[in-house]
Amino acid sequence: MPPLTHLILYCRAGFENECAAEIADVAAAMGVFGFCKAKPDSGYVQFVPHEPQQARALSGIPVDRLVFARQAVCVSEFLTQLPVHDRLQALLPAIERMGQRYADLRLETADTNDAKALNTFCRKFAGPLRHALEKKSIAVSNHADPAEAPNLHLFFLSSSAVHIGWSDPASASPWVMGIPRLKFPSGAPSRSTLKLEEAFFCFFSEAQRTAKLRAGMSAVDLGAAPGGWTWQLVKRGMHVTAVDNGPMDATLMASGLVEHLRVDGFRYRPAKTVDWLVCDIVEQPARIAALVGRWLAQNDCRNAIFNLKLPMKKRYEAVQQCGDIIQATLTGSAMAERPRFKQLYHDREEVTGYLSV
Ligand SMILES: C[S@@+](CC[C@H](N)C(=O)[O-])C[C@H]1O[C@@H](n2cnc3c(N)ncnc32)[C@H](O)[C@@H]1O
């Protein structure tokens, strides 16, 4: 693998501190110590290990196990002052120095309004760069085995400053910029529907999606109205009990697969175990964590996906605390695994959790 001087982690703008605290913790647990550079609202974090030789282990951190990072790129070089009229002249030797062949080329930026202007530049520059790399047979080669070869990332801060690095497809996000491109499905009653769809992509492989989301399964949707999450379940042929005082979408109700109950989601319990609990109630995160823990501990559901609306401050700590609450509720039951959490692209001031028995 090429040399590694630091990691760049992409995150939601405004969550740099949480992303930094998390990577510092995860790296320390692996025996790698360093410091973070995190500019507010920049949409990324730089983690610089004190001992670059130790940093190698970081390339194996599975991004889907990090809550706040959408992607983690192992950076070999940071180039500034690329010559405006011939960027390739500076970039190609740096890429060659990494001494590797690549399965894919990613020209990326932070996900911020400021960086949006760079997207046009990236699109225009991708063609000539790809061509130059193929001519030199150093990268983006059809001969490289895409399952084995790393991806080459150029993370542009401006059209003249770029972090050049790579990611291992076995641990990295498969999406460009770590952002799944999901289309809003026509017929879904709310944009929230994309959160649950993204959660299915984020937490499960294709084979797991097929096994876990089957027609005929039963589900309860707490805080269901107007029905964006219920819609995702009904689309997969599931029977859904939608719990909410608010009105459900009429077309969704006409599917015949939804029972709407206007009761309190914190009091409702199903008559028998359901395959799925999903919960999008806007409440204190600790209260939602306790609710989800109870459902699993009491065997009310086999799987749970839920949203935690984060407080204004100490958001990383709040997520940790919710994990502790759920784990404590489950102590002594057959399963005491920690839930997985992810701040999805479609999440705002929130994270999504998943746990199953
Ligand atoms: C963010 S919205 C849910 C959006 C929904 N997931 C969708 O995709 O359309 C939150 C919902 O939680 C409901 N809610 C709030 N407190 C509740 C409670 N104690 N029990 C049940 N529903 C509740 C609200 O009425 C609101 O409709």
The ligand as an SDF file (V2000), in Angstrom:
LIG
                    3D

 27 29  0  0  0  0  0  0  0  0999 V2000
  -40.3880   13.1770   11.9560 C   0  0  0  0  0  0  0  0  0  0  0  0
  -42.0780   12.8040   12.0220 S   0  0  0  0  0  0  0  0  0  0  0  0
  -42.1300   11.2090   11.3000 C   0  0  0  0  0  0  0  0  0  0  0  0
  -42.0050   11.1870    9.8060 C   0  0  0  0  0  0  0  0  0  0  0  0
  -42.2140    9.8080    9.2560 C   0  0  0  0  0  0  0  0  0  0  0  0
  -41.1570    8.8950    9.6650 N   0  0  0  0  0  0  0  0  0  0  0  0
  -42.2670    9.8210    7.7450 C   0  0  0  0  0  0  0  0  0  0  0  0
  -41.3720    9.2470    7.1150 O   0  0  0  0  0  0  0  0  0  0  0  0
  -43.2180   10.3630    7.1880 O   0  0  0  0  0  0  0  0  0  0  0  0
  -42.3520   12.4710   13.6930 C   0  0  0  0  0  0  0  0  0  0  0  0
  -43.7330   11.9650   14.0190 C   0  0  0  0  0  0  0  0  0  0  0  0
  -43.7220   11.5110   15.3690 O   0  0  0  0  0  0  0  0  0  0  0  0
  -45.0420   11.6790   15.8670 C   0  0  0  0  0  0  0  0  0  0  0  0
  -45.0000   11.5580   17.3480 N   0  0  0  0  0  0  0  0  0  0  0  0
  -44.4770   12.4280   18.2560 C   0  0  0  0  0  0  0  0  0  0  0  0
  -44.6290   11.9320   19.5030 N   0  0  0  0  0  0  0  0  0  0  0  0
  -45.2480   10.7250   19.3760 C   0  0  0  0  0  0  0  0  0  0  0  0
  -45.6640    9.7280   20.2980 C   0  0  0  0  0  0  0  0  0  0  0  0
  -45.4780    9.8560   21.6050 N   0  0  0  0  0  0  0  0  0  0  0  0
  -46.2660    8.6210   19.8010 N   0  0  0  0  0  0  0  0  0  0  0  0
  -46.4520    8.4510   18.4740 C   0  0  0  0  0  0  0  0  0  0  0  0
  -46.0760    9.3740   17.5650 N   0  0  0  0  0  0  0  0  0  0  0  0
  -45.4870   10.4940   18.0040 C   0  0  0  0  0  0  0  0  0  0  0  0
  -45.4580   13.0350   15.3350 C   0  0  0  0  0  0  0  0  0  0  0  0
  -46.8660   13.1360   15.3060 O   0  0  0  0  0  0  0  0  0  0  0  0
  -44.8250   13.0240   13.9360 C   0  0  0  0  0  0  0  0  0  0  0  0
  -45.7690   12.6370   12.9680 O   0  0  0  0  0  0  0  0  0  0  0  0
  1  2  1  0
  2  3  1  0
  2 10  1  0
  3  4  1  0
  4  5  1  0
  5  6  1  0
  5  7  1  0
  7  8  2  0
  7  9  1  0
 10 11  1  0
 11 12  1  0
 11 26  1  0
 12 13  1  0
 13 14  1  0
 13 24  1  0
 14 15  1  0
 14 23  1  0
 15 16  2  0
 16 17  1  0
 17 18  1  0
 17 23  2  0
 18 19  1  0
 18 20  2  0
 20 21  1  0
 21 22  2  0
 22 23  1  0
 24 25  1  0
 24 26  1  0
 26 27  1  0
M  CHG  2   2   1   9  -1
M  END
$$$$
